[in-house]
Amino acid sequence: MPVSLHHETLTALHNTKNLLAFSGGSDSSALFHLLQQQGIAFDIIHVNYHTREQSNIEAHHARRIAATHDKKCFIKDVSLTSSNFEHRARNKRYAFFHEIICQHGYETLITAHQLNDRLEWFFMQLCKGSGLYELVGMEQIEQREDYMLVRPLLHVTSHAIMQYLAEHKIEYFIDESNSDGHFLRNHFREHYATPMLQTYAGGIAKSFTLLEEDIDTLIHDADIFHVNRLSYFTCPGNRRSTVIVIDKILKTRGCVMSGHEKDLLKHSNTLVVARKFVVVIAESYCFIAPYIKTVMSKAFKERCRILNIEPKLRGYLFSDTDSFERVKSLFG
């Protein structure tokens, strides 16, 4: 399987201000070189977790390769305990990415996720009892609230990337934690994803393409409207599609719903997600807004009661007149 950037991402990357998530590992090192080959301008961002002896060496390498190619390099030092490390590390990482993107006006975040990552995710979701939308998971281009997330290597196997690195004599580092059997993802990588891709890579890549087409056909989308921090849409024909649209909106805001929260929304019309957002599924519309607890005037509460506006949504509407007027018009 040849190594190249996915064709749908090329136009986007040539026309935006880009930031590459660069670990110094095999995947991000290959992607750095491929972006250079295509003449795509980008800077890099690196997180040093200080979990291994070579962590500081990798951070120094990121600075050096950025300087060599006249690029900006943003580095953050993070110290985490081993408890739920992967989840907490991801949150810290993406919070730092978001901070730098907003501070410096980047429009696109590029990550080096590849086909092995996608298949590992597929197996993990399959064993959790997930549907088609969750099984497919990653997309080549995914819109977030303040930037676009692009994954140009989702169609390329880890083996092909290693061959590319060897052919072009590209320096990279090996993260020993990727072979640590204590992490569930590594178990799926060693026992399932890697062996299957060694034989069936072409078919698996094509299957993911067809599954993406199936999602577009089977899952009803919706036009999403925004008033300040309020998002709303007309509910699609079925609850499953409604939950998926909700999940997409929350992802753009950096909030990922748990499987349990998605299950709750199958039957509940109101849910507070991650203590940050309130989701309200009304008769015709679905509303998503920041979850705010505040003291409201009696007059405002009475207006909401008459309109039958969900109490958990009222706190935000009390703080934002424009959003309240829009909701009032829809309920009226």
C-alpha positions as CSV (number, residue, x, y, z in Angstrom):
1,M,0.0,0.0,0.0
2,P,1.6,3.3,-1.1
3,V,2.0,6.1,1.4
4,S,0.3,9.4,0.4
5,L,-2.0,12.0,1.9
6,H,-5.7,11.4,1.4
7,H,-6.8,13.3,-1.7
8,E,-9.8,14.9,0.0
9,T,-7.5,16.6,2.6
10,L,-5.0,18.1,0.2
11,T,-7.1,21.1,-1.0
12,A,-8.1,21.9,2.6
13,L,-4.5,21.8,3.8
14,H,-3.2,24.0,1.0
15,N,-5.7,26.8,1.9
16,T,-5.6,26.9,5.7
17,K,-3.2,27.8,8.5
18,N,-2.1,24.4,9.8
19,L,-0.8,23.0,13.1
20,L,0.6,19.4,13.1
21,A,0.4,17.3,16.3
22,F,3.9,16.0,16.4
23,S,5.1,13.3,18.8
24,G,8.3,12.3,17.1
25,G,7.0,8.8,16.6
26,S,6.8,6.9,13.3
27,D,3.4,8.2,12.2
28,S,3.8,11.9,12.9
29,S,7.4,11.8,11.5
30,A,6.2,10.3,8.3
31,L,3.4,12.8,8.1
32,F,5.8,15.7,8.7
33,H,7.8,14.6,5.7
34,L,4.7,14.0,3.5
35,L,3.4,17.5,4.2
36,Q,6.8,18.9,3.3
37,Q,6.8,17.0,0.0
38,Q,3.4,18.4,-0.9
39,G,4.5,22.0,-0.1
40,I,1.9,22.4,2.6
41,A,2.8,25.1,5.2
42,F,2.4,24.1,8.9
43,D,3.8,24.5,12.4
44,I,4.1,21.8,15.0
45,I,2.9,21.2,18.5
46,H,4.3,18.6,21.0
47,V,3.3,17.5,24.5
48,N,6.0,16.1,26.9
49,Y,4.5,13.8,29.5
50,H,7.9,12.9,31.1
51,T,6.8,9.3,31.3
52,R,10.0,7.8,29.7
53,E,13.7,8.5,29.8
54,Q,13.6,9.7,26.1
55,S,10.7,12.1,26.6
56,N,13.0,15.1,26.9
57,I,15.0,13.9,23.9
58,E,11.8,13.7,21.8
59,A,10.9,17.3,22.9
60,H,14.4,18.5,21.9
61,H,14.0,16.7,18.6
62,A,10.7,18.5,17.9
63,R,12.4,21.9,18.6
64,R,15.3,20.9,16.3
65,I,13.3,19.7,13.4
66,A,11.0,22.8,13.6
67,A,14.1,25.1,13.6
68,T,15.7,23.2,10.7
69,H,12.5,23.7,8.5
70,D,11.8,27.3,9.8
71,K,8.6,26.3,11.6
72,K,7.1,27.4,14.9
73,C,7.2,24.7,17.7
74,F,4.9,24.8,20.7
75,I,5.7,22.5,23.6
76,K,3.9,21.8,26.8
77,D,5.3,19.9,29.8
78,V,2.7,17.7,31.6
79,S,2.9,15.5,34.7
80,L,0.1,13.0,35.2
81,T,-0.4,10.0,37.6
82,S,-0.9,6.6,36.1
83,S,-4.6,6.5,37.1
84,N,-6.7,6.6,33.9
85,F,-3.6,8.0,32.2
86,E,-4.7,7.7,28.5
87,H,-7.9,9.5,29.0
88,R,-6.4,12.3,31.1
89,A,-3.5,12.6,28.7
90,R,-5.8,13.0,25.8
91,N,-7.8,15.7,27.5
92,K,-4.6,17.6,28.5
93,R,-3.3,17.3,24.9
94,Y,-6.4,18.6,23.2
95,A,-6.8,21.4,25.7
96,F,-3.3,22.5,24.8
97,F,-4.0,22.2,21.1
98,H,-7.1,24.3,21.4
99,E,-5.3,26.9,23.5
100,I,-2.6,27.4,20.9
101,I,-5.0,27.3,17.9
102,C,-7.1,30.1,19.4
103,Q,-4.1,32.2,20.5
104,H,-2.3,32.0,17.1
105,G,-5.2,31.8,14.7
106,Y,-4.7,28.3,13.3
107,E,-7.6,26.9,11.3
108,T,-6.6,23.3,11.0
109,L,-5.2,20.7,13.4
110,I,-3.5,17.8,11.6
111,T,-3.1,14.4,13.3
112,A,-1.2,11.3,12.2
113,H,-3.9,8.7,12.9
114,Q,-3.7,5.8,10.4
115,L,-5.5,2.6,9.4
116,N,-4.3,0.5,12.3
117,D,-5.6,3.1,14.7
118,R,-8.9,3.1,13.0
119,L,-9.2,-0.7,13.1
120,E,-8.2,-0.8,16.8
121,W,-10.9,1.7,17.5
122,F,-13.4,-0.4,15.5
123,F,-12.7,-3.5,17.6
124,M,-12.8,-1.7,20.9
125,Q,-16.2,-0.2,20.0
126,L,-17.5,-3.5,18.7
127,C,-16.7,-5.1,22.1
128,K,-18.5,-2.3,23.9
129,G,-21.7,-2.8,21.9
130,S,-21.6,0.2,19.6
131,G,-23.5,1.1,16.4
132,L,-22.3,1.9,12.9
133,Y,-21.6,5.5,13.7
134,E,-19.4,4.7,16.7
135,L,-17.7,1.8,14.9
136,V,-16.5,3.9,12.0
137,G,-15.4,6.6,14.5
138,M,-12.6,8.7,12.9
139,E,-13.1,10.8,9.8
140,Q,-10.6,12.3,7.4
141,I,-12.1,15.8,8.0
142,E,-14.0,16.7,11.1
143,Q,-15.2,20.1,12.0
144,R,-14.7,21.3,15.6
145,E,-16.0,24.5,17.1
146,D,-12.8,26.6,16.5
147,Y,-10.9,24.6,14.0
148,M,-11.0,21.7,11.5
149,L,-9.4,18.4,12.5
150,V,-7.8,16.6,9.5
151,R,-6.4,13.0,9.5
152,P,-4.7,12.6,6.1
153,L,-3.3,9.0,6.8
154,L,-6.4,7.1,7.8
155,H,-6.2,4.9,4.7
156,V,-2.5,4.0,5.3
157,T,-1.2,1.0,7.4
158,S,1.4,1.3,10.0
159,H,3.5,-1.3,8.1
160,A,3.5,0.9,5.0
161,I,4.5,3.9,7.1
162,M,7.5,2.0,8.5
163,Q,8.6,1.1,5.0
164,Y,8.3,4.7,4.0
165,L,10.4,5.9,6.9
166,A,13.1,3.3,6.0
167,E,13.1,4.2,2.3
168,H,13.5,7.9,3.0
169,K,15.8,7.5,6.0
170,I,13.6,9.6,8.3
171,E,14.5,9.8,12.0
172,Y,11.7,8.8,14.5
173,F,11.3,7.5,18.0
174,I,9.7,4.4,19.4
175,D,7.3,4.7,22.3
176,E,7.7,1.6,24.4
177,S,4.2,2.1,25.9
178,N,2.7,1.1,22.6
179,S,3.7,-2.5,23.4
180,D,2.5,-2.4,27.0
181,G,-0.2,-5.1,27.4
182,H,-1.8,-3.3,30.3
183,F,-3.4,-0.9,27.8
184,L,-6.5,-2.3,26.2
185,R,-5.8,-0.7,22.8
186,N,-2.4,-2.4,22.7
187,H,-4.1,-5.8,23.3
188,F,-6.3,-5.2,20.2
189,R,-3.4,-4.0,18.2
190,E,-1.2,-7.0,18.9
191,H,-3.8,-9.8,18.7
192,Y,-6.3,-8.5,16.1
193,A,-5.6,-5.3,14.1
194,T,-2.0,-5.9,13.1
195,P,-2.4,-9.6,12.0
196,M,-5.5,-8.8,10.0
197,L,-4.0,-5.8,8.2
198,Q,-1.0,-7.8,7.3
199,T,-3.3,-9.9,5.0
200,Y,-6.4,-7.8,4.4
201,A,-5.3,-4.2,4.4
202,G,-6.8,-3.3,1.0
203,G,-10.2,-4.8,1.8
204,I,-10.3,-3.3,5.3
205,A,-9.6,0.2,3.9
206,K,-12.3,-0.2,1.3
207,S,-14.8,-1.4,3.9
208,F,-14.3,1.7,5.9
209,T,-15.0,3.8,2.8
210,L,-18.2,1.9,2.2
211,L,-19.2,2.2,5.9
212,E,-18.8,5.9,5.7
213,E,-21.1,5.9,2.6
214,D,-23.6,3.8,4.5
215,I,-23.6,6.3,7.4
216,D,-24.5,9.1,4.9
217,T,-27.4,6.9,3.6
218,L,-28.8,5.4,6.7
219,I,-28.4,8.2,9.3
220,H,-30.5,11.3,8.8
221,D,-28.6,14.5,9.3
222,A,-30.0,17.9,10.2
223,D,-29.4,21.6,9.6
224,I,-27.8,23.0,12.7
225,F,-28.4,26.6,13.8
226,H,-26.5,28.7,16.3
227,V,-27.3,31.7,18.4
228,N,-24.3,32.6,20.5
229,R,-23.6,29.4,22.6
230,L,-27.0,27.9,21.8
231,S,-27.3,25.2,19.1
232,Y,-30.5,23.7,17.9
233,F,-31.9,21.7,15.0
234,T,-35.2,20.1,13.9
235,C,-35.3,16.5,15.2
236,P,-34.7,13.9,12.4
237,G,-37.2,11.1,11.9
238,N,-35.7,8.8,14.5
239,R,-34.1,9.1,18.0
240,R,-30.9,7.4,16.9
241,S,-30.2,10.0,14.3
242,T,-31.1,12.8,16.8
243,V,-28.5,11.4,19.3
244,I,-25.8,11.3,16.6
245,V,-26.4,14.9,15.6
246,I,-26.2,15.8,19.3
247,D,-22.9,13.9,19.6
248,K,-21.5,15.7,16.6
249,I,-22.4,19.1,18.0
250,L,-20.8,18.3,21.4
251,K,-17.7,17.0,19.7
252,T,-17.3,20.4,18.0
253,R,-17.2,21.9,21.5
254,G,-14.6,19.5,22.7
255,C,-17.0,17.3,24.7
256,V,-17.3,13.5,23.9
257,M,-20.4,11.8,25.2
258,S,-19.9,8.4,26.9
259,G,-21.8,5.3,25.8
260,H,-23.9,5.5,28.9
261,E,-24.9,9.1,28.1
262,K,-25.9,8.1,24.6
263,D,-28.0,5.3,26.0
264,L,-29.8,7.7,28.4
265,L,-30.7,9.9,25.5
266,K,-32.5,7.0,23.8
267,H,-35.3,7.4,26.4
268,S,-34.7,10.7,28.2
269,N,-35.5,14.1,26.7
270,T,-33.2,16.1,29.0
271,L,-29.6,15.3,29.9
272,V,-26.7,17.2,31.5
273,V,-23.5,16.0,29.7
274,A,-20.2,16.2,31.5
275,R,-21.7,18.8,33.9
276,K,-21.0,21.3,31.1
277,F,-23.9,21.1,28.6
278,V,-27.6,20.6,28.8
279,V,-29.3,18.7,26.0
280,V,-33.1,19.1,25.6
281,I,-35.1,17.1,23.1
282,A,-38.5,18.9,22.7
283,E,-41.4,18.0,20.5
284,S,-39.9,19.3,17.2
285,Y,-36.5,20.7,18.1
286,C,-33.4,19.7,20.0
287,F,-31.4,22.3,22.0
288,I,-27.9,22.2,23.3
289,A,-26.4,24.9,25.5
290,P,-24.0,25.5,28.4
291,Y,-25.5,24.2,31.6
292,I,-25.8,27.1,34.0
293,K,-27.2,27.3,37.5
294,T,-28.2,30.8,38.4
295,V,-30.8,32.8,40.3
296,M,-33.6,33.9,37.9
297,S,-36.3,36.5,38.3
298,K,-39.8,35.2,39.0
299,A,-41.1,36.9,35.9
300,F,-38.6,35.1,33.7
301,K,-39.3,31.7,35.3
302,E,-43.1,32.3,34.8
303,R,-42.5,33.1,31.1
304,C,-40.5,29.9,30.7
305,R,-43.2,27.9,32.6
306,I,-45.9,29.2,30.2
307,L,-43.8,28.3,27.2
308,N,-43.0,24.9,28.8
309,I,-39.2,25.4,28.5
310,E,-37.2,22.7,30.3
311,P,-36.0,24.0,33.7
312,K,-32.3,22.9,33.1
313,L,-32.2,25.1,29.9
314,R,-33.5,28.2,31.6
315,G,-30.3,29.1,33.3
316,Y,-28.5,29.7,30.0
317,L,-31.5,31.4,28.4
318,F,-31.6,33.8,31.4
319,S,-28.0,34.8,30.7
320,D,-28.5,35.3,26.9
321,T,-31.4,37.4,25.7
322,D,-30.8,36.6,22.0
323,S,-31.0,32.8,22.7
324,F,-34.1,33.2,24.8
325,E,-35.8,35.2,22.1
326,R,-35.0,32.5,19.5
327,V,-36.3,29.7,21.7
328,K,-39.4,31.7,22.6
329,S,-40.1,32.2,18.9
330,L,-39.7,28.4,18.2
331,F,-41.9,27.4,21.2
332,G,-44.4,30.1,20.3
